Amino acid sequence: MRTITSTQFMFLLLGFSTKTYGFVVSPSRSNPNNAVPSIHHEPISSGTTLPPSRSTQSFSRLFGGGFGGGDDKNTTKKKKEIKLKPKQQWDRYLSFKTEPKIRVAVRVVEDESDEWLEVGRVKTKEMQYTEMAVARQRAIIAEHAKRLYPLQISNKKTLEWGYYQEQDEVWKIVDKSVLDTEEVEGLEKMIGFEGRPDPSTGFYCVYDEGRLKLGDESSFK
């Protein structure tokens, strides 16, 4: 009978053999305290069911937990982004009465013209979250851009978002990864968006007795 090491014993328990064997562990004659077990194995007939070993179960959980097969209850999952509603964000925009308006636009990546297509404005509480306001409301901005520019923008086009920096007189690109750099609790309540009025759909249009308000008459100036 051959004596094996404890490491070899673990691998045998984990089923690394290509055949089906029944394992019998017995004390080693040279080691009556059974510090290092000896093992002999014999093929078992088909249909024979062996009860699972506690050691095997324990090692399976250990190995699985380290290589993706374990329990994922403790895995931290990124919070799913809640879809914002255009009307709700417009109301929030209007509630920031004293905050400055920041122009926002989109650009079609595939176009060679490098033209920014202005879509609307954003406002943020105390003007702290301009980039986050663009990134967080990017879906609303993109949807309205398709209404305003149906010939230039479609679902097949790749868009970039940006806002206008008055001081430098340039459009600054905003990437959605800005939302990963800092987590602001209740961000959607601290930002708002108002699109350019679109009479063909009625989005962001203000009417007075059936007459569309434009320019200085409307909130969009």
Rosetta blueprint (number, residue, H / E / L):
1 M L
2 R L
3 T E
4 I L
5 T L
6 S H
7 T H
8 Q H
9 F H
10 M H
11 F H
12 L H
13 L H
14 L L
15 G L
16 F L
17 S L
18 T L
19 K L
20 T L
21 Y E
22 G E
23 F E
24 V E
25 V E
26 S E
27 P L
28 S E
29 R L
30 S L
31 N E
32 P L
33 N L
34 N L
35 A L
36 V L
37 P L
38 S E
39 I E
40 H E
41 H E
42 E E
43 P E
44 I L
45 S L
46 S L
47 G L
48 T L
49 T L
50 L L
51 P L
52 P L
53 S L
54 R H
55 S H
56 T H
57 Q H
58 S H
59 F H
60 S H
61 R H
62 L H
63 F H
64 G H
65 G H
66 G H
67 F L
68 G L
69 G L
70 G L
71 D L
72 D L
73 K L
74 N L
75 T L
76 T L
77 K L
78 K L
79 K L
80 K L
81 E L
82 I L
83 K L
84 L L
85 K L
86 P H
87 K H
88 Q H
89 Q H
90 W H
91 D H
92 R H
93 Y H
94 L H
95 S H
96 F L
97 K L
98 T L
99 E L
100 P L
101 K L
102 I E
103 R E
104 V E
105 A E
106 V E
107 R E
108 V E
109 V L
110 E L
111 D L
112 E L
113 S L
114 D L
115 E L
116 W L
117 L E
118 E E
119 V E
120 G E
121 R E
122 V E
123 K E
124 T E
125 K H
126 E H
127 M H
128 Q L
129 Y L
130 T H
131 E H
132 M H
133 A H
134 V H
135 A H
136 R H
137 Q L
138 R H
139 A H
140 I H
141 I H
142 A H
143 E H
144 H H
145 A H
146 K H
147 R H
148 L H
149 Y L
150 P L
151 L L
152 Q L
153 I L
154 S L
155 N L
156 K L
157 K L
158 T L
159 L E
160 E E
161 W E
162 G E
163 Y E
164 Y E
165 Q E
166 E L
167 Q L
168 D L
169 E L
170 V E
171 W E
172 K E
173 I E
174 V E
175 D L
176 K L
177 S L
178 V H
179 L H
180 D H
181 T H
182 E L
183 E L
184 V L
185 E L
186 G L
187 L H
188 E H
189 K H
190 M L
191 I E
192 G E
193 F E
194 E E
195 G E
196 R L
197 P L
198 D E
199 P L
200 S L
201 T L
202 G L
203 F E
204 Y L
205 C L
206 V E
207 Y E
208 D E
209 E L
210 G L
211 R E
212 L E
213 K E
214 L L
215 G H
216 D H
217 E H
218 S L
219 S L
220 F L
221 K L
